[in-house]
């Protein structure tokens, strides 16, 4: 588990192989242990070999297909974060390092000392993105300011906005983004579980009921749950 707070900026030195790619990263992360997890631009990788300048890790076909790591050129700089120890400070939000999709940068523009970043993602992520909710972009924990849903049957999509404060701009590479570039997106795992439970409730009901009284009770309970989720911002 990670928190979306970047520890340092590393560099992809080399990547080769298929269907599993072997990657070498330069990293200043202190003493590393074999088998530990490191988030690389938000993708959870396992340290398989420790070298003087950093570490080597394997990138699975799934990670190559669903993230930007397969297209990074040698020499590209990356965000690095070690896994959070049990009892460690939760500075951002719960990040698993399991990327849900690739977003496309639409705009990056200054807002005083900060920067306003707009990202476009496919519509299948819409249920998990809410205003004032959390999202992870290239391994960085951020808060969604605004959302614009374009959920047409032909081409469903979502445009959302986050603000990059000066500290984030100093500690990460997000300030170097430009329109057209792609970034890794991980939605809030809590939103993912809530959406799953709601889908189960809508499609199958929370429980099998043989009597009208029990069915009414279930419907009332569902409605109370939905009201709580709306109040918390999970359901719009």
Secondary structure, DSSP 4 states (H G I P E B T S, - for coil): -B-S---EEEEEEEEE-SSSEEEEEE---SS--TT-EEEETTEEEEEEEE-SSEEEEEE-HHHHHHSSGGGPPTT-EEEEEEPPPTT----S--B-S---EEEEEEEEEEETTEEEEEEEEEGGGGGG--TT-EEEETTEEEEEEEEEEE--SSS-EEEEEEEE-HHHHHHSSGGG--TT-EEEEEE-HHHHHHHHHHHHHHHH-SS---SHHHHHHHHHHHHHHHHHHHHHTS--
